[in-house]
Amino acid sequence: MSPLVAEHELPTGQTLRLVYGDLTDEKVDAIVNAANAHLLHAGGLAAAIVRRGGKCIQEESDAWVQEHGPISPARPALTGAGTLPCRYVVHAVGPRWGEGDEDAKLRTAVRAALSLADQRGFKNVALPAISTGIFGFPKERGAELILDAVTDFCVEHPDTSLKDIRITLIDAPTVRVFAAAFASRWPNSVVEP
């Protein structure tokens, strides 16, 4: 596992971790891809996932959209992971900044991704800072909303199969923002280097 930045055990028994590393290196049941509604993995994290995992991820995504239509914040998609070290990829679409009702859409996207992982019986999942990259969602606000969504999901689903929920981020500025959000909620959660 990549370097651990923060860790907090929720009262419901799940461990929430902040990891500084490459999401495509995570050895978990599923990683969450910050996707677009049509699952066209041409840029950002989505392109990195396909580059590393293989074109079969794009092919499965195309088939999913052809059968079910575009994904939405409330309706993520699941594909295999190709040659990635995880087993599956949950494709979640968050809001583009400025499109309206962004906070609710981001919360919904995170909760729906966790719900899909739970329905599949996954024990661990790693997710990125959905919408805070090329979709322009402010990082500080996104960090708070993502932590809210994860915590709320665990409180509302104390018997979830998910025991280890990681937020895995590759860029130092975003890691610092999330570390500050962890520290403000759970002062003893940040791991000393």
C-alpha positions as CSV (number, residue, x, y, z in Angstrom):
1,M,0.0,0.0,0.0
2,S,1.1,3.6,-0.7
3,P,2.1,5.9,2.2
4,L,-0.7,6.3,4.7
5,V,-1.4,10.0,5.5
6,A,-4.5,9.7,7.8
7,E,-6.6,7.0,9.3
8,H,-9.8,7.0,11.4
9,E,-11.9,4.1,12.6
10,L,-15.6,5.1,12.5
11,P,-17.9,4.1,15.3
12,T,-19.6,1.7,12.9
13,G,-16.4,-0.3,12.6
14,Q,-15.1,0.8,9.1
15,T,-11.7,2.3,8.8
16,L,-11.4,5.4,6.6
17,R,-7.9,6.0,5.3
18,L,-6.2,8.8,3.3
19,V,-3.5,7.4,1.1
20,Y,-0.9,9.3,-0.9
21,G,-0.4,7.2,-4.0
22,D,-1.6,6.0,-7.4
23,L,-5.1,4.7,-7.4
24,T,-4.2,2.3,-10.1
25,D,-1.8,0.6,-7.7
26,E,-4.4,-0.2,-5.1
27,K,-4.9,-3.9,-4.3
28,V,-8.5,-3.7,-3.2
29,D,-11.8,-5.3,-4.3
30,A,-12.6,-2.2,-6.4
31,I,-11.3,1.3,-7.2
32,V,-13.7,4.1,-8.1
33,N,-13.1,5.9,-11.4
34,A,-14.1,9.6,-11.7
35,A,-15.8,9.1,-15.0
36,N,-18.0,11.1,-17.4
37,A,-21.6,10.1,-18.1
38,H,-20.8,8.2,-21.3
39,L,-17.8,6.3,-19.8
40,L,-15.4,7.7,-22.5
41,H,-12.1,7.3,-20.7
42,A,-10.1,9.8,-22.7
43,G,-8.5,12.0,-20.1
44,G,-7.5,12.4,-16.4
45,L,-7.8,9.4,-14.0
46,A,-10.1,7.5,-16.4
47,A,-7.5,7.5,-19.1
48,A,-4.8,6.4,-16.6
49,I,-7.1,3.5,-15.5
50,V,-7.5,2.3,-19.1
51,R,-3.8,2.8,-19.9
52,R,-2.8,0.6,-16.9
53,G,-5.7,-1.9,-16.9
54,G,-6.1,-2.3,-20.7
55,K,-8.6,-1.5,-23.4
56,C,-11.0,-4.2,-22.1
57,I,-12.1,-1.6,-19.5
58,Q,-13.1,0.8,-22.2
59,E,-14.8,-2.1,-24.2
60,E,-16.8,-3.1,-21.1
61,S,-17.7,0.5,-20.4
62,D,-18.9,0.9,-24.0
63,A,-21.1,-2.2,-23.7
64,W,-22.5,-1.0,-20.4
65,V,-23.5,2.4,-21.8
66,Q,-25.0,0.7,-24.9
67,E,-27.1,-1.6,-22.7
68,H,-28.0,0.8,-19.9
69,G,-27.5,4.3,-21.2
70,P,-25.3,7.0,-19.6
71,I,-24.4,6.8,-16.0
72,S,-25.5,9.5,-13.5
73,P,-24.5,10.4,-10.0
74,A,-27.1,8.0,-8.6
75,R,-26.3,5.2,-11.0
76,P,-22.7,4.2,-11.3
77,A,-21.4,1.3,-13.5
78,L,-19.2,-1.7,-12.7
79,T,-16.6,-3.2,-15.0
80,G,-13.8,-5.6,-14.6
81,A,-10.3,-4.2,-13.9
82,G,-8.3,-5.8,-16.7
83,T,-4.7,-6.0,-15.5
84,L,-5.1,-3.6,-12.6
85,P,-4.3,-5.1,-9.2
86,C,-7.9,-4.5,-8.0
87,R,-10.7,-6.8,-9.1
88,Y,-13.3,-4.3,-10.3
89,V,-13.7,-0.6,-11.3
90,V,-16.8,1.3,-10.1
91,H,-17.4,4.2,-12.6
92,A,-19.0,7.1,-10.8
93,V,-19.8,10.5,-12.4
94,G,-19.7,13.6,-10.2
95,P,-20.8,17.1,-11.1
96,R,-19.0,19.6,-13.2
97,W,-18.5,22.8,-11.2
98,G,-21.2,25.3,-12.3
99,E,-23.8,22.9,-13.6
100,G,-26.0,23.4,-10.6
101,D,-26.8,21.4,-7.4
102,E,-23.1,20.3,-7.3
103,D,-23.0,19.5,-3.5
104,A,-25.9,17.1,-3.7
105,K,-24.7,15.4,-6.9
106,L,-21.2,14.9,-5.4
107,R,-22.6,13.3,-2.2
108,T,-24.9,11.1,-4.3
109,A,-22.0,10.0,-6.6
110,V,-19.9,8.9,-3.6
111,R,-22.8,7.2,-1.8
112,A,-23.9,5.4,-4.9
113,A,-20.4,4.1,-5.6
114,L,-20.1,2.8,-2.0
115,S,-23.6,1.3,-2.2
116,L,-22.7,-0.6,-5.4
117,A,-19.5,-1.9,-3.8
118,D,-21.6,-3.0,-0.7
119,Q,-24.2,-4.7,-2.9
120,R,-21.3,-6.8,-4.5
121,G,-20.0,-7.7,-1.0
122,F,-16.7,-5.9,-1.4
123,K,-14.6,-5.5,1.7
124,N,-12.4,-2.7,0.6
125,V,-12.6,0.1,-1.9
126,A,-10.4,3.0,-2.9
127,L,-11.8,6.2,-4.4
128,P,-10.3,9.5,-5.7
129,A,-11.3,13.1,-5.1
130,I,-14.3,12.8,-7.5
131,S,-15.0,16.0,-9.5
132,T,-12.1,18.0,-8.0
133,G,-9.8,17.6,-11.0
134,I,-10.9,18.4,-14.5
135,F,-14.5,18.9,-13.4
136,G,-13.4,22.0,-11.4
137,F,-15.1,21.3,-8.1
138,P,-13.3,23.3,-5.4
139,K,-10.9,20.9,-3.5
140,E,-11.7,22.1,0.0
141,R,-15.4,21.9,-0.5
142,G,-15.1,18.5,-2.2
143,A,-13.0,17.1,0.6
144,E,-15.6,18.0,3.2
145,L,-18.5,16.6,1.1
146,I,-16.7,13.4,0.2
147,L,-15.9,12.7,3.9
148,D,-19.5,13.6,4.8
149,A,-20.8,11.2,2.2
150,V,-18.5,8.3,3.3
151,T,-19.3,8.9,7.0
152,D,-23.1,9.2,6.4
153,F,-23.1,6.0,4.3
154,C,-21.3,4.0,7.1
155,V,-23.7,5.4,9.7
156,E,-26.7,4.5,7.6
157,H,-25.3,1.1,6.7
158,P,-23.5,-0.2,9.8
159,D,-23.6,-3.8,8.5
160,T,-22.0,-2.9,5.2
161,S,-19.5,-5.4,3.8
162,L,-17.1,-2.5,3.4
163,K,-14.5,-2.5,6.2
164,D,-11.7,-0.5,4.6
165,I,-12.5,2.7,2.6
166,R,-9.5,4.5,1.2
167,I,-9.3,7.9,-0.4
168,T,-6.2,7.5,-2.6
169,L,-4.8,10.7,-4.2
170,I,-1.7,11.1,-6.4
171,D,-1.1,14.9,-6.1
172,A,0.4,16.5,-3.0
173,P,-1.8,19.6,-3.0
174,T,-5.0,17.5,-2.9
175,V,-3.5,15.2,-0.3
176,R,-2.8,18.3,1.9
177,V,-6.4,19.5,1.5
178,F,-7.8,16.1,2.5
179,A,-5.4,15.7,5.4
180,A,-6.6,19.1,6.7
181,A,-10.2,17.9,6.4
182,F,-9.3,14.7,8.3
183,A,-7.5,16.6,11.0
184,S,-10.3,19.1,11.5
185,R,-12.8,16.2,12.1
186,W,-10.6,13.7,13.8
187,P,-7.6,15.5,15.3
188,N,-5.6,12.4,16.0
189,S,-6.1,10.8,12.6
190,V,-3.2,12.2,10.7
191,V,-0.2,9.9,10.7
192,E,3.2,11.5,11.4
193,P,5.7,11.0,8.6
